């Protein structure tokens, strides 16, 4: 295609480089440099060092004289090319471009094997551009970029090539090189400059046919995204909404990190008109019988509420076909085959448990049907490009928690008390890793077994490990990665040792109302994470909780929320992108960026995995009910507790920490 021709021109110019330079410089390339230069003797080395010392000290006039004398006296040794290069740099800095050109050309002629050879060619190309010799600049710099091993594929070179083509009026080729410049740098200001040049060129100098070619040929680069966006704007102004949506989908599906990604999403909504389909069909595989059926039913309730099956939806309607995995890998795999045979099924949701999810994912990849698994198992998306995952992971939890307590609360010294099992070990290691990332420290850690009953001795040992004493901890916060039933037993002992100045930190295992019956007011001021709490003040969550409670008669939990969010995400794609087939669905899922649902913000990465921002949760007092408190030193490892009088009772609820997701 014409849009690629600048990329390949360099191969031709490698052959004709000497002729191209000859046309402007009247200097002929020679073959003197085909043999190695001799090393300098001591006298030569001393002369070069004297000039070089002046250069390093900023005495450039003296340095230039020294380099020129050296070049005249010793025209052919392994230091001569360095002297030529430095002399050229001084001339170039002074604006004496002809003299600089002479120095660099001498290197190119006579020192082909030197370390300065490639550098001289690059600098000469920049000089040609400054002198207005754009064709010569293109000839020289293109050959450098495409020549293996030169290491000259730099952002500055790309920009110079782009500007040279622009000055010659070859705007399509200029787009190619500005696009490369934007992709090649981590420097925000340099990238933004390249992108601004791209937008100017595409908006003002290219025809619609040329824009269409760029939008297609560069569908995964900045240039392609800008071209598609400009076309979409023009199509909308003419009322060609279908064509506009085609261009906007190129951005949304191929470039989720593009500058105009969110603008493209908004324009898709504005141009959607009537839904493409009043209903699509989604298969669901959950454990609806067996040991995990209680979890499967929770997810099913959320799925059905969002789908419209219970009358609550703003569309489009989702028809759900349920299959029972029965916590069995064979059943899960067979369920995928059954659903794949139904051509109306465009997507599968589930399963949940690791083994069944892996079995279903493998079969879905074989059948070519996209599947969104509801599991923490991050590696599941390695199965293939039809496999997705929507669930808060352990790394998501820990990174979100530490980011909040370090940046939001100023904590930097931590202790860890963890169970001696795989979960406790993983969470301890993750916590230590992220603490170290923020430049903070874990002052000590201690473990306990699943058989531990006397947590009094465990806390005493933790104090010893951390160099703390009763009433005087050496750490700001204590992280306990365990589940609510065990945590509820540990926390009273923490307060028995009068560690009131520390903050308690936990994982999603804490997020169960039952922990409040055990630990009560001891939970106030603690922080833990999860994807959902029904007592959040977020309007979207409150609306979901109200709808769910009116149907089922009780508040939803995190599993219900995951089911609800997953269907809502699918509805969003159908509504904005007109998804009506399996390939459409697979491509559309990859466009999810910062989707705001009741389980937080979700992004689906290019490998199908999801990252989620967890909610930071804490406990606060609500309406009166009851609480628990330590009355005296626990005996035999059992906390002695009593209910207060009814008029003093307090109920506690788990709530989202306001504004915690901004950290």
C-alpha positions in Angstrom: 0.0 0.0 0.0 1.1 3.6 -0.5 1.0 4.1 3.3 3.8 1.6 3.7 6.1 2.9 1.0 8.2 5.1 3.3 9.0 2.1 5.4 10.5 0.2 2.5 12.3 3.1 0.7 15.3 2.7 2.9 16.3 -0.6 1.4 16.7 1.1 -2.0 18.6 4.0 -0.6 21.1 1.8 1.1 22.3 0.9 -2.4 22.2 4.4 -3.8 23.3 6.4 -0.7 26.6 7.6 -2.3 24.8 8.9 -5.4 22.2 10.7 -3.3 24.7 12.5 -1.2 26.9 13.3 -4.3 24.1 15.2 -5.9 24.2 17.9 -3.2 27.6 17.7 -1.6 29.9 17.2 -4.6 31.9 14.9 -2.4 32.5 11.4 -3.6 32.3 8.4 -1.3 35.5 6.3 -1.4 36.6 2.9 -0.3 39.4 4.1 1.9 37.5 2.9 4.9 37.5 -0.7 3.8 40.6 -1.4 5.8 41.1 -0.9 9.5 42.9 2.2 10.7 46.1 1.8 12.8 46.2 2.6 16.5 47.8 5.9 17.6 51.2 6.1 19.3 51.7 7.9 22.6 52.4 11.2 20.9 49.2 11.0 18.9 47.2 9.9 22.0 48.5 12.9 24.0 47.6 15.3 21.3 44.1 14.0 21.2 43.7 14.0 25.0 44.7 17.6 25.2 42.0 18.6 22.7 39.5 16.3 24.4 40.2 17.8 27.8 39.4 21.3 26.5 36.2 20.0 25.0 35.1 18.4 28.3 35.9 21.6 30.1 33.8 23.7 27.8 36.7 25.5 26.1 35.2 24.8 22.7 37.4 27.2 20.6 40.5 25.7 22.0 39.1 22.2 21.5 38.2 22.8 17.9 41.7 24.1 17.1 43.1 21.0 18.8 40.9 18.6 16.9 41.6 20.3 13.5 45.3 20.2 14.2 45.0 16.5 15.1 43.1 15.8 11.9 45.7 17.6 9.8 48.7 16.0 11.5 47.3 12.5 11.9 44.7 11.9 9.2 44.3 8.1 9.5 44.2 6.4 12.9 41.6 5.1 15.3 41.3 8.5 17.1 41.0 10.6 13.9 37.3 9.7 13.5 36.6 10.8 17.1 38.3 14.2 16.4 36.2 14.6 13.2 33.0 13.8 15.1 33.8 16.3 17.9 34.8 19.0 15.5 31.6 18.4 13.6 29.6 18.7 16.8 31.2 22.1 17.6 30.6 23.4 14.1 27.0 22.2 14.3 26.4 23.9 17.6 27.8 27.1 16.2 25.5 26.9 13.2 28.4 26.4 10.8 26.6 23.6 9.0 28.8 23.4 5.9 31.9 22.9 8.1 30.0 20.3 10.2 28.9 18.5 7.0 32.5 18.3 5.9 33.6 16.7 9.1 30.8 14.1 9.1 31.3 13.3 5.4 35.0 12.6 6.0 34.0 10.0 8.6 31.5 8.4 6.2 34.2 8.3 3.5 37.2 7.1 5.4 36.0 5.4 8.6 33.4 2.9 7.6 34.4 0.5 10.4 34.6 3.1 13.2 32.2 3.6 16.1 31.5 7.1 14.8 30.3 6.0 11.4 26.6 5.5 12.1 26.5 8.5 14.4 28.0 10.7 11.7 25.4 9.5 9.2 22.6 10.4 11.6 24.0 13.9 12.3 24.5 14.5 8.6 20.8 13.6 8.0 19.8 16.2 10.6 22.0 18.8 9.0 20.5 18.1 5.6 17.0 18.7 7.1 18.2 22.0 8.7 19.7 23.1 5.4 16.4 22.4 3.6 17.8 19.4 1.7 14.8 17.2 2.6 15.3 14.5 0.0 18.9 14.0 1.1 17.8 13.9 4.7 15.2 11.2 3.8 17.7 9.2 1.8 20.2 9.1 4.7 17.9 8.7 7.7 15.6 6.1 6.1 18.7 3.9 5.3 19.7 4.2 9.0 16.3 3.3 10.4 16.0 0.2 8.3 19.6 -0.9 8.4 20.0 -3.8 10.9 22.2 -3.2 13.8 22.6 0.6 13.6 20.4 1.3 16.6 19.3 4.5 15.0 15.5 3.8 15.1 15.0 6.8 17.5 12.1 9.1 18.0 14.2 12.1 16.9 15.0 10.3 13.6 11.4 9.5 13.0 10.3 13.0 13.6 12.9 14.4 11.2 11.8 12.0 8.5 8.2 12.9 9.1 8.9 16.6 8.9 11.0 16.1 5.8 8.2 14.4 4.0 5.8 17.1 5.2 8.0 19.8 3.8 8.0 18.0 0.4 4.2 17.8 0.5 4.2 14.0 0.8 1.7 13.9 3.6 0.8 10.3 3.7 4.4 9.3 4.2 4.7 12.0 6.9 1.9 10.3 8.7 3.8 7.0 8.7 6.8 8.5 10.4 4.9 10.7 12.9 3.0 7.5 13.9 6.3 5.7 14.5 7.5 8.6 16.6 4.4 8.5 18.8 4.8 4.8 19.4 8.5 4.9 20.1 8.8 7.1 23.1 7.8 7.1 26.8 8.4 10.9 27.0 4.9 12.3 27.3 5.7 15.7 25.8 7.5 14.2 22.8 4.7 11.8 22.2 2.1 14.5 22.5 4.0 16.6 19.9 4.0 13.7 17.5 0.3 13.1 18.0 -0.6 16.8 17.5 1.3 16.7 14.2 -0.6 13.5 13.2 -3.9 15.2 14.0 -3.0 18.3 12.0 -2.0 16.3 9.0 -4.9 13.9 9.0 -7.5 16.7 9.6 -6.2 19.2 7.0 -4.1 17.5 4.4 -5.5 14.1 3.6 -8.5 13.1 1.6 -11.3 10.8 2.9 -10.0 8.0 0.8 -6.5 8.4 2.3 -8.0 8.6 5.8 -9.9 5.3 5.2 -6.7 3.6 4.1 -4.9 4.8 7.2 -7.8 3.8 9.5 -7.7 0.3 8.0 -3.9 -0.2 7.5 -3.0 1.3 10.9 -6.0 0.0 12.9 -3.9 -0.6 16.1 -1.7 2.6 16.1 -2.4 6.2 17.0 -2.6 7.3 13.3 -5.3 4.7 12.6 -7.3 5.8 15.6 -7.1 9.5 14.7 -8.1 8.8 11.1 -11.1 6.7 12.2 -12.2 9.4 14.6 -12.0 12.2 12.0 -13.9 10.1 9.5 -16.6 9.3 12.1 -17.1 13.0 12.8 -17.5 13.7 9.2 -19.9 10.9 8.6 -22.0 12.0 11.6 -22.2 15.6 10.2 -23.5 14.1 7.0 -26.0 11.8 8.7 -24.1 8.6 7.7 -24.5 7.0 11.1 -23.7 3.4 10.0 -20.4 4.4 8.5 -19.6 6.5 11.6 -20.2 3.5 13.8 -18.0 1.4 11.7 -15.1 3.8 12.2 -15.8 4.3 15.9 -15.8 0.5 16.5 -12.2 0.4 15.0 -11.1 2.6 17.9 -13.2 0.9 20.6 -12.3 -2.7 19.7 -8.7 -2.2 18.5 -7.3 0.7 20.6 -8.6 0.7 24.2 -5.7 2.9 25.2 -6.2 5.5 22.4 -6.6 9.2 23.3 -10.1 9.1 21.8 -11.3 5.8 23.2 -13.8 7.2 25.6 -15.0 9.9 23.1 -15.6 7.0 20.6 -17.6 5.1 23.2 -19.7 8.2 23.8 -20.3 8.8 20.1 -21.3 5.1 19.7 -24.0 5.6 22.3 -25.2 8.8 20.6 -25.4 7.1 17.2 -26.9 3.8 18.4 -30.6 4.5 17.5 -32.7 1.4 18.1 -30.9 -1.6 19.6 -29.6 -4.0 17.0 -31.4 -6.9 18.6 -34.2 -7.0 21.2 -32.6 -10.1 22.7 -29.4 -12.1 22.6 -28.8 -15.6 24.0 -26.1 -16.3 26.6 -25.2 -19.7 28.1 -24.5 -20.0 31.8 -22.6 -22.8 33.5 -22.8 -22.8 37.3 -22.7 -25.3 40.2 -26.5 -25.6 40.7 -26.3 -28.9 42.6 -23.6 -30.5 44.8 -21.3 -29.0 47.4 -21.0 -25.6 45.7 -24.7 -25.1 44.7 -25.2 -22.4 47.3 -22.6 -20.2 45.5 -24.1 -21.0 42.1 -27.5 -20.0 43.2 -26.2 -16.6 44.4 -24.6 -15.9 41.0 -27.8 -17.0 39.2 -29.9 -14.6 41.2 -27.7 -11.7 40.1 -27.7 -12.9 36.4 -31.4 -13.2 36.2 -32.1 -9.8 37.8 -29.9 -8.0 35.3 -31.1 -10.0 32.3 -34.7 -8.9 32.5 -35.9 -12.4 33.3 -37.5 -11.0 36.5 -38.7 -7.8 34.9 -35.9 -5.5 36.0 -33.8 -4.3 33.1 -33.4 -1.3 30.8 -32.4 -3.6 28.0 -31.4 -5.1 25.8 -32.9 -8.3 27.1 -30.6 -11.3 27.6 -32.0 -14.8 27.3 -30.1 -17.1 29.7 -29.7 -20.8 29.2 -28.5 -22.5 32.4 -26.4 -25.6 32.6 -25.3 -27.4 35.8 -21.6 -28.0 36.2 -22.3 -29.9 39.5 -18.7 -29.0 40.5 -17.6 -31.7 38.0 -15.1 -31.1 35.2 -16.8 -33.6 32.9 -20.2 -31.9 33.3 -18.6 -28.5 32.8 -16.9 -29.5 29.5 -20.0 -31.3 28.2 -22.2 -28.2 29.0 -19.9 -26.1 26.8 -20.3 -28.5 23.9 -24.1 -28.4 24.3 -24.2 -24.6 24.4 -21.8 -24.3 21.4 -24.1 -26.4 19.3 -26.9 -23.8 19.8 -26.0 -21.1 17.1 -28.0 -18.5 19.0 -25.6 -18.6 22.0 -23.0 -15.9 21.5 -21.3 -16.1 24.9 -20.9 -18.4 27.9 -20.7 -17.1 31.5 -19.1 -19.3 34.2 -18.1 -21.6 35.7 -16.8 -20.5 39.1 -14.6 -23.2 40.7 -11.0 -23.5 39.4 -11.1 -27.0 38.0 -14.5 -26.7 36.3 -13.6 -23.2 35.0 -10.4 -24.6 33.4 -12.2 -27.5 31.8 -14.9 -25.2 30.4 -12.4 -22.7 29.2 -10.4 -25.4 27.3 -13.6 -26.6 25.6 -14.8 -23.1 24.7 -11.5 -22.4 23.1 -11.8 -25.5 20.9 -15.4 -24.6 20.0 -14.6 -21.0 19.2 -17.1 -19.5 21.6 -16.2 -16.7 24.0 -16.5 -17.5 27.7 -16.3 -15.2 30.8 -15.2 -17.3 33.7 -16.0 -16.2 37.3 -12.8 -17.3 39.0 -9.8 -15.8 40.7 -7.5 -18.0 38.6 -5.5 -15.5 36.6 -3.8 -18.1 34.4 -7.1 -19.3 33.0 -6.9 -16.8 30.1 -3.7 -18.5 29.0 -5.9 -21.2 27.6 -6.7 -19.0 24.5 -8.1 -15.9 23.0 -11.8 -16.9 23.5 -11.3 -17.1 27.3 -12.0 -14.1 29.6 -12.2 -13.7 33.4 -14.3 -11.3 35.6 -13.3 -11.6 39.3 -11.3 -9.6 41.8 -7.9 -11.3 42.2 -5.6 -11.5 45.2 -3.1 -9.1 43.6 -5.9 -6.6 42.9 -7.0 -6.8 46.5 -3.6 -6.3 48.0 -2.4 -3.5 45.6 -5.6 -1.6 46.2 -5.4 -2.0 50.0 -1.8 -0.9 50.3 -2.2 2.0 47.9 -5.0 3.3 50.0 -3.4 2.9 53.5 0.0 4.3 52.3 -1.2 7.1 50.1 -4.5 7.9 51.8 -3.7 7.2 55.5 0.1 7.7 55.7 0.9 4.2 57.1 4.3 2.8 56.3 5.2 0.2 59.0 3.3 -3.1 58.9 3.1 -6.5 60.7 1.6 -9.6 59.3 -0.2 -12.4 61.1 -1.1 -15.2 58.7 -2.4 -18.8 58.6 0.0 -21.5 57.6 -1.8 -22.5 54.5 -1.5 -21.8 50.7 -3.8 -18.8 50.9 -2.1 -17.2 53.9 1.3 -17.8 52.4 0.3 -16.2 49.0 -1.3 -13.2 50.6 1.6 -12.6 53.0 4.1 -12.6 50.1 1.9 -10.3 48.0 1.5 -7.9 50.9 5.3 -7.8 51.5 6.0 -7.3 47.8 3.6 -4.3 47.5 4.7 -2.8 50.7 8.3 -2.9 49.4 7.1 -1.3 46.1 5.9 1.8 48.0 9.2 2.1 49.9 7.6 0.9 53.2 8.5 -2.0 55.4 7.1 -5.1 57.1 8.7 -5.0 60.6 7.7 -8.6 61.4 5.5 -11.5 60.7 4.2 -14.5 62.5 2.0 -17.5 61.5 -0.5 -19.8 63.1 -2.0 -23.2 62.2 -5.6 -24.1 61.6 -5.7 -25.8 64.9 -4.7 -22.8 66.9 -7.2 -22.0 69.7 -5.2 -19.8 72.0 -4.5 -16.6 70.0 -3.2 -15.0 73.2 0.1 -16.7 72.8 0.2 -15.9 69.1 -0.2 -12.2 69.7 2.5 -12.3 72.3 4.9 -14.0 69.9 4.1 -11.4 67.2 4.9 -8.6 69.6 8.3 -10.3 70.3 9.0 -10.7 66.6 8.3 -7.1 65.8 10.1 -5.7 68.9 6.9 -4.4 70.3 5.5 -4.4 73.8 2.1 -4.2 75.2 0.8 -0.7 74.7 3.7 0.2 72.4 3.7 -1.4 68.9 6.4 -0.8 66.4 4.0 -0.9 63.5 1.2 1.2 62.2 -1.1 -1.6 61.0 -1.6 -5.4 61.3 -2.5 -7.4 58.2 -4.5 -10.6 58.9 -5.3 -12.5 55.6 -7.9 -15.0 56.9 -11.6 -15.5 56.9 -14.2 -13.8 59.1 -14.7 -16.7 61.5 -11.0 -16.9 62.5 -10.4 -13.2 62.3 -13.3 -12.6 64.7 -11.5 -14.8 67.2 -8.1 -13.0 66.8 -9.2 -9.4 67.0 -10.3 -9.3 70.6 -6.9 -10.5 71.7 -5.3 -7.7 69.7 -7.2 -5.2 71.8 -6.7 -7.2 75.0 -3.0 -6.4 74.6 -4.0 -2.7 74.3 -2.8 -2.3 70.7 -5.4 0.4 70.1 -3.1 2.6 68.1 -2.7 0.2 65.3 -5.1 -0.3 62.3 -6.3 -3.7 61.3 -6.2 -4.7 57.7 -7.8 -7.6 55.9 -8.9 -9.3 52.7 -12.3 -10.1 51.1 -12.5 -13.0 53.7 -13.5 -10.4 56.2 -16.5 -9.2 54.2 -19.2 -11.1 55.9 -21.8 -9.7 58.3 -21.2 -12.6 60.7 -17.8 -11.1 61.6 -19.8 -8.2 63.3 -21.6 -10.7 65.6 -18.2 -11.9 66.7 -16.0 -8.8 66.8 -18.4 -6.0 66.8 -17.0 -2.6 67.8 -13.4 -3.9 67.5 -13.9 -3.7 63.7 -14.4 0.0 63.7 -11.5 1.7 62.1 -10.2 -1.4 60.3 -9.8 -1.6 56.5 -10.4 -4.5 54.2 -11.2 -5.0 50.6 -13.7 -6.7 48.3 -15.6 -6.0 45.1 -19.0 -5.2 46.7 -20.9 -4.2 49.9 -24.7 -3.8 49.9 -24.5 -0.8 52.4 -22.5 1.4 50.0 -23.7 5.0 49.4 -22.9 4.7 45.7 -26.2 5.4 43.8 -25.8 2.6 41.3 -25.1 0.1 44.1 -28.1 1.4 46.1 -30.4 1.0 43.1 -29.2 -2.6 42.5 -29.7 -3.5 46.2 -33.2 -2.0 46.2 -34.2 -4.0 43.1 -32.6 -7.2 44.4 -34.2 -6.9 47.8 -37.6 -6.2 46.4 -37.5 -9.5 44.4 -35.7 -11.8 46.8 -36.4 -10.4 50.2 -32.8 -10.1 51.3 -29.7 -8.1 50.4 -27.3 -9.3 47.7 -23.7 -10.3 48.4 -20.6 -10.2 46.3 -21.5 -13.2 44.2 -24.9 -11.8 43.3 -23.1 -8.6 42.4 -20.7 -10.4 40.1 -23.5 -12.1 38.2 -25.4 -8.8 37.9 -22.4 -6.9 36.7 -21.4 -9.5 34.1 -24.7 -9.4 32.4 -24.9 -5.6 32.6 -21.5 -5.5 30.9 -22.8 -7.7 28.1 -25.9 -5.5 27.7 -23.6 -2.4 27.5 -21.7 -4.0 24.6 -24.8 -5.0 22.7 -26.4 -1.6 23.2 -23.3 0.4 22.1 -21.6 -1.9 19.6 -24.4 -3.9 18.1 -22.9 -7.2 19.1 -24.8 -10.0 17.5 -22.4 -12.9 17.0 -19.6 -14.8 18.7 -16.7 -13.1 16.9 -18.3 -9.7 17.5 -18.7 -10.5 21.2 -15.0 -11.7 21.5 -13.8 -8.5 19.9 -16.1 -6.3 21.9 -15.1 -7.7 25.3 -11.5 -6.6 24.6 -12.8 -3.0 24.4 -13.9 -2.9 28.1 -11.9 -0.1 29.8 -12.8 1.2 33.2 -16.4 -0.2 33.0 -18.2 1.1 36.2 -20.4 -1.5 37.7 -21.6 -2.5 41.2 -18.3 -4.5 41.7 -16.1 -1.5 40.9 -14.2 -0.5 37.8 -13.4 -3.3 35.4 -10.9 -3.4 32.6 -10.4 -6.4 30.3 -6.8 -6.6 29.1 -5.7 -7.7 25.7 -5.1 -11.2 27.0 -8.7 -11.5 28.2 -7.8 -11.2 31.8 -9.5 -8.5 33.9 -8.2 -6.0 36.4 -10.5 -4.5 38.9 -10.2 -1.6 41.4 -11.4 -3.1 44.8 -13.6 -1.2 47.2 -12.0 -0.3 50.5 -14.4 -1.3 53.3 -14.7 -0.5 57.0 -17.2 -0.8 59.8 -19.5 1.9 61.2 -22.2 2.1 63.8 -25.8 1.8 62.6 -29.1 1.3 64.3 -29.1 -0.3 67.8 -28.9 -4.1 68.1 -26.0 -5.6 70.0 -22.3 -5.8 70.4 -19.6 -7.9 72.0 -16.8 -6.8 74.3 -14.0 -8.4 76.4 -14.8 -8.4 80.1 -11.6 -9.9 81.5 -8.5 -11.8 80.5 -9.5 -14.7 78.3 -9.1 -18.1 79.8 -8.0 -21.2 77.9 -8.0 -19.2 74.7 -11.7 -18.4 74.6 -12.7 -14.8 74.7 -15.3 -14.1 77.4 -17.9 -11.7 76.1 -21.2 -10.4 77.1 -24.1 -8.5 75.5 -24.6 -5.0 76.8 -28.0 -3.8 78.0 -30.6 -3.3 75.3 -30.6 0.5 75.6 -26.8 0.5 75.0 -26.8 -2.0 72.1 -25.3 -0.9 68.8 -25.5 -2.5 65.3 -22.6 -2.4 63.0 -22.5 -2.5 59.2 -19.8 -2.9 56.6 -19.6 0.2 54.4 -17.4 1.5 51.6 -14.9 4.1 52.6 -15.9 7.3 50.9 -13.6 8.4 48.0 -11.2 5.4 48.6 -11.2 4.5 44.9 -9.5 7.7 43.9 -6.2 6.5 45.4 
